[in-house]
Amino acid sequence: MAIPVQITFRDVPPSEALESRIHQRVERLERFADRATSLHVIVAAPHARPQGASHRGQLYQFTLEIRLPGTDIVVRQDDNDNHAHEDPYVAMRDAFEALERRVHDHFAKIGR
């Protein structure tokens, strides 16, 4: 069963290439989170930069909200000062890896 995905872009123009990469990561996630009922992906590039970081490029932040039977899991990259996240694909990869770990941990707890 395919996880229904909603992608929201905030303070950044929509990107078909990034959306395509997000869908690839969702396919990977579906292999072990097949009971997920929804996934909301928020891509943001806030205008405000951390104090003292004016020389750095724009940092991308991803928020992933997955709904599983009995629980919701949320991964946020708020207040992230990771210079590598100037690349939206790196920020996306890190967010999905964190989500995959959290989903694995959840299923390990419930014995699935």
C-alpha atoms as one frame of an Amber mdcrd trajectory, in Angstrom:
protein
   0.000   0.000   0.000   1.405   3.384  -0.952   1.713   5.955   1.810  -0.301
   9.070   0.940   2.197  11.945   0.860   1.587  15.664   1.204   4.527  17.949
   0.383   4.504  21.574   1.505   7.116  24.166   0.534   7.525  27.143   2.891
   9.687  30.138   2.033  11.189  28.180  -0.851   9.897  27.690  -4.401   8.508
  24.234  -5.217  10.944  21.919  -6.966   9.873  18.973  -9.111  13.337  17.438
  -8.747  13.167  17.615  -4.951   9.611  16.252  -4.958  10.788  13.338  -7.096
  13.617  12.583  -4.647  11.178  12.790  -1.723   8.932  10.217  -3.421  11.949
   7.931  -3.891  12.664   8.127  -0.148   9.001   7.426   0.602   9.176   4.255
  -1.512  12.129   3.135   0.593  10.226   3.969   3.782   7.217   1.934   2.613
   9.295  -1.257   2.734   9.090  -1.350   6.526   6.382   1.221   7.328   3.697
  -0.273   5.134   1.014   0.398   7.759   1.575   4.158   7.673  -1.599   6.046
   6.884  -0.045   9.373   5.882   3.179  11.343   5.609   3.471  15.118   5.552
   6.782  16.545   4.347   7.449  20.232   4.989  10.403  21.799   3.178  11.407
  25.180   4.576  14.175  27.683   4.048  13.435  30.374   6.633  14.729  33.836
   5.899  16.035  34.414   9.409  19.547  33.109   9.925  21.077  32.206  13.267
  22.963  35.051  14.914  26.545  35.204  13.667  25.760  33.084  10.606  25.302
  35.867   8.069  28.177  34.601   5.937  26.557  31.208   5.441  24.118  30.198
   2.756  20.448  29.449   3.289  19.839  26.383   5.462  17.028  24.031   4.492
  14.855  22.476   7.169  12.642  19.442   6.775   9.798  18.391   9.028   8.455
  14.886   8.516   5.196  13.832  10.167   4.233  10.192   9.723   1.025   8.705
  11.037   1.152   5.062  12.091  -1.574   3.021  13.786  -1.526   4.118  17.415
   1.102   6.847  17.107   2.472   9.779  15.162   6.188  10.318  14.703   7.570
  13.778  13.954  11.121  14.633  12.897  12.034  18.336  12.902  15.262  20.019
  11.909  14.474  23.284  13.691  17.393  25.420  14.866  19.771  23.260  12.884
  23.147  24.874  12.280  24.465  22.090  10.050  26.337  23.811   7.211  25.710
  20.764   4.997  22.006  21.632   5.042  22.637  24.440   2.578  22.008  21.594
   0.124  18.317  20.631   0.272  19.101  17.054  -0.772  21.470  16.587   2.171
  18.913  18.080   4.565  16.251  15.761   3.112  18.497  12.706   3.406  19.296
  13.472   7.051  15.617  14.003   7.909  14.516  10.750   6.256  17.332   8.801
   7.922  16.220  10.154  11.309  12.603   9.231  10.513  13.589   5.720   9.451
  15.482   5.223  12.741  12.480   6.442  14.758  10.079   4.191  12.832  12.403
   1.187  13.301  12.603   1.962  17.040   8.811   2.204  17.245   8.283  -1.173
  15.587  10.995  -2.738  17.756   9.134  -1.531  20.870   5.818  -2.972  19.774
   7.398  -6.228  18.629   6.760  -6.012  14.923
